[in-house]
């Protein structure tokens, strides 16, 4: 058999991070080790798994098939290992597989996870970020343990714990024609280009709750995974961006940009920690919830803490 679990871990890490360098960091391997594993697999199968010229790197049909396999098999292997250790009377290491739909949360989340690991040195943490999967089905299928997002689902098997409430603002350069206003309406944005995260528009609050109800379809000019890159695209006048006010507070302080309210009353949302209802009260999930609330309250400007 060609495939090993390490191969699947590497394929998943490259696909979900979009780069070999980021995948190597996630897997605690050298860049050359990750490159070697991919070349080995591609040589054995005789087919390319990734389009390395794309930015971010994208899976080929063969790579996508292995990625599907990884999402199915790796959680089963982790659970089997924990079950066997339990039968042997041993305590398995704790794990936290976290899916991140709130792209801008990464900057405060990493310090929160560092703090959590200080208190729980044996904790194994993994992040899944990107548009390649639907997080709630992945949560219920035990592919991930929790989801950070802004969307509530009515499914009774899912429990949502709110971390904080925040305002979504429209970021633009100071010399933009709309910059002098206090707020904008959807009709003001019909012909404006936007820069967004690389996800479906239906996952973005500014679209589902602000533009779409008014019948306005945004023109997406560019996409980027990182909030900092979106901000630079706005600075270079490539488009407007709808982002959390707390995520752009530092950039606004540097000048050259302004943030307008979306609508007369503003557009507000909340960051949620979604877990399986059966796991909500576990010591690990309660510890993570407490750390996430404390770190976000300390690190972020302009939010309304909850809990």
SELO-621882 format. One line per field, with one value per residue (C-alpha): chain; residue in one letter; x, y, z; residue number from 1. Coordinates in Angstrom, 1 decimal. Example, Ala and Ser with C-alpha at 12.3 -4.5 7.8 and 13.67 -1.06 7.14 Angstrom:
! residues 2
chain (A; A)
res (a; s)
c1 (12.3; 13.7)
c2 (-4.5; -1.1)
c3 (7.8; 7.1)
n (1; 2)
//
This chain:
! residues 307
chain (A; A; A; A; A; A; A; A; A; A; A; A; A; A; A; A; A; A; A; A; A; A; A; A; A; A; A; A; A; A; A; A; A; A; A; A; A; A; A; A; A; A; A; A; A; A; A; A; A; A; A; A; A; A; A; A; A; A; A; A; A; A; A; A; A; A; A; A; A; A; A; A; A; A; A; A; A; A; A; A; A; A; A; A; A; A; A; A; A; A; A; A; A; A; A; A; A; A; A; A; A; A; A; A; A; A; A; A; A; A; A; A; A; A; A; A; A; A; A; A; A; A; A; A; A; A; A; A; A; A; A; A; A; A; A; A; A; A; A; A; A; A; A; A; A; A; A; A; A; A; A; A; A; A; A; A; A; A; A; A; A; A; A; A; A; A; A; A; A; A; A; A; A; A; A; A; A; A; A; A; A; A; A; A; A; A; A; A; A; A; A; A; A; A; A; A; A; A; A; A; A; A; A; A; A; A; A; A; A; A; A; A; A; A; A; A; A; A; A; A; A; A; A; A; A; A; A; A; A; A; A; A; A; A; A; A; A; A; A; A; A; A; A; A; A; A; A; A; A; A; A; A; A; A; A; A; A; A; A; A; A; A; A; A; A; A; A; A; A; A; A; A; A; A; A; A; A; A; A; A; A; A; A; A; A; A; A; A; A; A; A; A; A; A; A; A; A; A; A; A; A; A; A; A; A; A; A)
res (x; x; x; x; x; x; x; x; x; x; x; x; x; x; x; x; x; x; x; x; x; x; x; x; x; x; x; x; x; x; x; x; x; x; x; x; x; x; x; x; x; x; x; x; x; x; x; x; x; x; x; x; x; x; x; x; x; x; x; x; x; x; x; x; x; x; x; x; x; x; x; x; x; x; x; x; x; x; x; x; x; x; x; x; x; x; x; x; x; x; x; x; x; x; x; x; x; x; x; x; x; x; x; x; x; x; x; x; x; x; x; x; x; x; x; x; x; x; x; x; x; x; x; x; x; x; x; x; x; x; x; x; x; x; x; x; x; x; x; x; x; x; x; x; x; x; x; x; x; x; x; x; x; x; x; x; x; x; x; x; x; x; x; x; x; x; x; x; x; x; x; x; x; x; x; x; x; x; x; x; x; x; x; x; x; x; x; x; x; x; x; x; x; x; x; x; x; x; x; x; x; x; x; x; x; x; x; x; x; x; x; x; x; x; x; x; x; x; x; x; x; x; x; x; x; x; x; x; x; x; x; x; x; x; x; x; x; x; x; x; x; x; x; x; x; x; x; x; x; x; x; x; x; x; x; x; x; x; x; x; x; x; x; x; x; x; x; x; x; x; x; x; x; x; x; x; x; x; x; x; x; x; x; x; x; x; x; x; x; x; x; x; x; x; x; x; x; x; x; x; x; x; x; x; x; x; x)
c1 (0.0; 1.4; -0.6; 0.4; -1.2; 1.8; 1.0; -2.6; -1.5; 0.8; -1.8; -4.3; -1.9; -0.7; -4.3; -5.7; -2.8; -2.2; 1.6; 4.4; 6.0; 2.8; 2.2; 5.7; 5.2; 1.9; 3.4; 6.6; 8.6; 11.2; 10.2; 12.4; 10.7; 7.2; 8.5; 10.0; 6.8; 4.8; 7.4; 7.4; 3.6; 3.4; 6.2; 4.5; 1.1; 2.4; 0.1; 0.4; -1.4; -1.1; -0.9; 2.2; 1.9; -1.4; -1.4; -2.5; -1.5; -4.6; -5.3; -5.6; -8.4; -6.1; -5.1; -8.7; -9.5; -6.7; -7.8; -11.3; -9.7; -7.6; -10.7; -12.4; -9.5; -7.4; -10.2; -11.1; -7.4; -7.2; -10.4; -9.2; -6.0; -7.8; -10.2; -7.3; -5.4; -8.5; -8.9; -5.3; -5.9; -3.8; -4.8; -4.6; -3.3; -6.0; -6.7; -8.4; -9.1; -10.5; -12.1; -11.8; -14.5; -13.7; -10.5; -9.7; -9.8; -6.4; -4.4; -5.9; -6.6; -3.0; -2.0; -5.1; -4.0; -0.5; -1.9; -4.1; -1.1; 0.8; -1.8; -2.2; 1.2; 0.0; -2.7; -2.5; -3.9; -4.7; -6.4; -8.4; -8.9; -10.3; -13.2; -12.7; -15.2; -18.5; -17.6; -20.9; -21.1; -17.4; -18.1; -21.0; -18.9; -16.1; -13.6; -13.2; -13.9; -15.1; -15.8; -15.1; -17.6; -20.4; -23.2; -25.7; -27.3; -30.7; -29.4; -30.0; -26.8; -24.8; -24.2; -23.1; -21.3; -20.9; -17.4; -18.0; -20.0; -18.5; -19.2; -18.5; -17.3; -16.5; -12.8; -11.6; -8.8; -9.2; -9.4; -12.3; -15.5; -17.5; -14.9; -16.6; -19.8; -20.8; -22.4; -23.3; -26.4; -26.3; -27.2; -24.0; -22.0; -23.5; -20.5; -17.8; -15.1; -14.6; -11.6; -12.7; -11.6; -11.6; -15.0; -18.4; -20.3; -23.1; -20.6; -20.0; -22.3; -21.9; -23.4; -26.1; -27.4; -26.6; -26.2; -28.3; -31.5; -31.3; -30.7; -27.1; -24.4; -20.8; -18.0; -15.2; -11.9; -9.4; -9.4; -6.8; -6.6; -5.1; -6.7; -3.4; -3.3; -6.9; -6.0; -3.0; -5.2; -7.6; -4.6; -3.6; -7.1; -7.9; -11.3; -13.3; -13.4; -16.0; -14.1; -14.5; -13.6; -11.4; -9.4; -8.5; -8.2; -4.4; -4.4; -6.9; -4.5; -1.7; -3.7; -4.6; -7.7; -11.2; -14.0; -17.7; -20.8; -22.8; -26.2; -27.5; -27.4; -24.3; -23.9; -23.1; -22.3; -20.8; -18.0; -19.3; -17.6; -19.7; -19.3; -21.2; -23.9; -22.5; -19.0; -19.9; -19.3; -16.1; -13.1; -11.1; -13.9; -14.7; -11.0; -10.7; -13.9; -12.6; -9.2; -10.7; -13.0; -10.2; -7.6; -10.1; -11.3; -7.8; -6.4; -9.2; -10.5; -14.1; -15.7; -18.5; -17.4; -20.0; -19.8)
c2 (0.0; 3.4; 5.7; 6.3; 8.5; 10.9; 11.4; 12.3; 14.7; 16.4; 16.6; 18.1; 20.6; 21.9; 22.1; 23.9; 26.4; 27.0; 26.9; 24.4; 26.7; 27.1; 23.3; 22.6; 24.9; 23.2; 19.7; 20.7; 19.5; 21.2; 22.6; 20.1; 17.2; 18.4; 18.8; 15.4; 13.7; 15.3; 14.5; 10.9; 10.6; 12.2; 9.9; 6.8; 7.7; 9.3; 12.3; 15.9; 16.5; 20.3; 23.2; 24.9; 27.9; 29.0; 31.4; 30.0; 26.5; 24.5; 20.8; 19.0; 16.4; 13.7; 15.9; 16.7; 13.0; 12.5; 15.5; 14.0; 10.8; 12.7; 14.4; 11.0; 8.8; 11.0; 11.7; 8.0; 7.1; 9.7; 8.3; 4.7; 5.6; 7.2; 4.2; 1.7; 3.7; 3.9; 0.1; -0.3; 2.0; 4.8; 8.4; 9.7; 13.2; 15.8; 17.2; 20.3; 20.4; 23.8; 25.0; 28.7; 30.5; 33.9; 34.6; 37.8; 35.9; 34.2; 37.1; 36.9; 33.1; 32.1; 33.8; 32.2; 28.8; 29.4; 30.3; 27.2; 25.0; 26.4; 25.1; 21.8; 20.9; 17.6; 19.3; 18.6; 21.6; 21.7; 24.5; 24.1; 27.3; 27.8; 27.3; 23.6; 22.2; 22.9; 23.3; 22.2; 18.9; 18.4; 19.2; 16.7; 14.1; 14.6; 15.8; 18.9; 19.5; 23.1; 25.9; 29.7; 31.5; 34.1; 31.8; 30.1; 26.8; 25.6; 22.0; 20.8; 18.8; 22.0; 24.4; 28.0; 30.0; 33.7; 35.2; 38.9; 41.2; 43.6; 46.0; 45.3; 48.5; 49.4; 50.1; 52.5; 54.9; 58.5; 59.8; 57.6; 59.4; 57.9; 58.7; 61.8; 60.1; 58.8; 55.6; 54.0; 52.3; 49.2; 51.3; 53.3; 50.1; 48.7; 49.5; 49.3; 46.6; 44.6; 42.6; 39.7; 36.5; 33.5; 32.1; 31.9; 35.2; 33.5; 33.1; 36.8; 38.8; 42.1; 40.2; 38.1; 40.8; 44.1; 43.8; 40.8; 41.9; 45.1; 43.2; 44.3; 41.9; 42.9; 42.9; 40.9; 42.2; 40.2; 37.7; 37.1; 34.8; 37.4; 40.5; 42.4; 41.6; 42.8; 46.1; 46.6; 46.0; 48.7; 51.0; 50.5; 51.3; 47.8; 47.8; 48.2; 45.7; 44.9; 43.9; 43.9; 47.3; 45.6; 43.9; 47.2; 49.5; 49.6; 50.3; 53.1; 54.7; 54.7; 57.0; 56.9; 54.8; 55.4; 53.1; 53.9; 52.4; 49.9; 51.4; 54.2; 52.0; 50.0; 46.3; 44.2; 40.5; 38.2; 35.6; 32.2; 29.0; 26.2; 22.7; 19.4; 19.8; 16.6; 18.2; 21.7; 21.1; 19.1; 20.5; 21.2; 23.0; 25.1; 25.9; 27.0; 29.1; 30.9; 31.6; 32.8; 35.2; 36.5; 37.0; 38.6; 41.0; 42.1; 42.2; 43.7; 47.3; 48.2; 44.8; 44.0; 41.0; 38.3; 36.0)
c3 (0.0; -1.0; 1.3; 4.9; 7.5; 7.2; 3.5; 4.2; 7.0; 4.5; 1.7; 4.1; 5.6; 2.2; 0.8; 3.9; 4.4; 0.7; 0.8; 1.5; 4.0; 6.1; 5.9; 7.2; 10.1; 11.0; 10.8; 12.6; 9.6; 7.5; 4.1; 2.3; 4.2; 3.0; -0.5; -0.5; 0.7; -2.1; -4.7; -3.4; -3.6; -7.1; -8.3; -7.0; -8.4; -11.6; -11.2; -9.8; -6.6; -6.5; -8.9; -7.4; -9.7; -8.2; -5.2; -2.9; -4.1; -5.3; -5.4; -8.7; -9.1; -7.7; -4.8; -4.1; -3.9; -1.4; 0.6; 0.9; 2.1; 4.7; 6.1; 6.5; 7.7; 10.0; 12.5; 12.6; 13.3; 16.1; 17.7; 17.3; 19.0; 21.9; 22.2; 22.3; 24.9; 27.0; 26.8; 27.9; 30.9; 29.5; 29.3; 25.7; 24.9; 24.6; 21.2; 19.9; 16.2; 15.5; 12.3; 11.6; 9.5; 11.2; 9.1; 11.0; 14.3; 13.7; 15.2; 18.7; 18.5; 18.3; 21.6; 23.1; 22.0; 23.3; 26.7; 26.6; 25.8; 28.8; 31.1; 29.2; 27.8; 26.3; 24.3; 20.5; 18.6; 14.9; 12.8; 9.7; 7.7; 4.3; 2.0; 1.3; 3.7; 5.4; 9.1; 10.8; 9.0; 9.7; 13.4; 13.6; 11.8; 14.4; 11.8; 14.0; 17.7; 17.5; 15.0; 15.3; 13.1; 13.0; 11.9; 14.1; 13.0; 14.4; 14.7; 18.3; 18.2; 17.9; 20.8; 20.3; 22.9; 22.0; 22.7; 21.8; 19.7; 17.1; 14.3; 10.6; 8.8; 5.2; 4.8; 2.0; 1.2; 2.4; -1.2; -2.1; -3.3; -0.4; 2.3; 3.6; 4.6; 8.0; 6.6; 3.2; 1.9; -0.3; -3.4; -2.9; -3.6; -6.7; -8.9; -6.3; -6.5; -3.3; -1.9; 0.3; 1.9; -0.5; 0.6; -0.8; -0.5; 1.3; 4.3; 4.5; 6.8; 4.8; 1.8; 3.4; 5.8; 4.0; 0.2; -0.8; 1.0; -1.1; -4.3; -4.7; -6.0; -5.2; -7.7; -6.2; -7.6; -5.5; -2.7; 0.1; 3.1; 5.4; 6.8; 6.5; 2.8; 2.3; 4.1; 1.7; -1.3; 0.0; 0.5; -3.1; -4.2; -5.5; -3.9; -0.7; 2.2; 4.8; 7.9; 11.7; 13.2; 15.8; 13.0; 11.3; 14.4; 14.2; 10.5; 10.9; 13.4; 10.9; 8.6; 4.9; 5.5; 6.8; 8.0; 7.4; 9.0; 6.9; 7.1; 9.4; 12.5; 11.5; 10.9; 13.9; 14.4; 17.0; 17.1; 18.2; 19.5; 18.1; 19.6; 19.6; 22.3; 24.0; 24.3; 25.5; 29.2; 28.9; 30.8; 27.6; 25.9; 29.0; 29.4; 25.8; 26.0; 29.1; 27.5; 24.2; 26.1; 28.3; 25.5; 23.0; 25.7; 26.4; 22.9; 20.8; 20.7; 20.2; 21.0; 23.4; 25.5; 26.2; 29.2)
n (1; 2; 3; 4; 5; 6; 7; 8; 9; 10; 11; 12; 13; 14; 15; 16; 17; 18; 19; 20; 21; 22; 23; 24; 25; 26; 27; 28; 29; 30; 31; 32; 33; 34; 35; 36; 37; 38; 39; 40; 41; 42; 43; 44; 45; 46; 47; 48; 49; 50; 51; 52; 53; 54; 55; 56; 57; 58; 59; 60; 61; 62; 63; 64; 65; 66; 67; 68; 69; 70; 71; 72; 73; 74; 75; 76; 77; 78; 79; 80; 81; 82; 83; 84; 85; 86; 87; 88; 89; 90; 91; 92; 93; 94; 95; 96; 97; 98; 99; 100; 101; 102; 103; 104; 105; 106; 107; 108; 109; 110; 111; 112; 113; 114; 115; 116; 117; 118; 119; 120; 121; 122; 123; 124; 125; 126; 127; 128; 129; 130; 131; 132; 133; 134; 135; 136; 137; 138; 139; 140; 141; 142; 143; 144; 145; 146; 147; 148; 149; 150; 151; 152; 153; 154; 155; 156; 157; 158; 159; 160; 161; 162; 163; 164; 165; 166; 167; 168; 169; 170; 171; 172; 173; 174; 175; 176; 177; 178; 179; 180; 181; 182; 183; 184; 185; 186; 187; 188; 189; 190; 191; 192; 193; 194; 195; 196; 197; 198; 199; 200; 201; 202; 203; 204; 205; 206; 207; 208; 209; 210; 211; 212; 213; 214; 215; 216; 217; 218; 219; 220; 221; 222; 223; 224; 225; 226; 227; 228; 229; 230; 231; 232; 233; 234; 235; 236; 237; 238; 239; 240; 241; 242; 243; 244; 245; 246; 247; 248; 249; 250; 251; 252; 253; 254; 255; 256; 257; 258; 259; 260; 261; 262; 263; 264; 265; 266; 267; 268; 269; 270; 271; 272; 273; 274; 275; 276; 277; 278; 279; 280; 281; 282; 283; 284; 285; 286; 287; 288; 289; 290; 291; 292; 293; 294; 295; 296; 297; 298; 299; 300; 301; 302; 303; 304; 305; 306; 307)
//
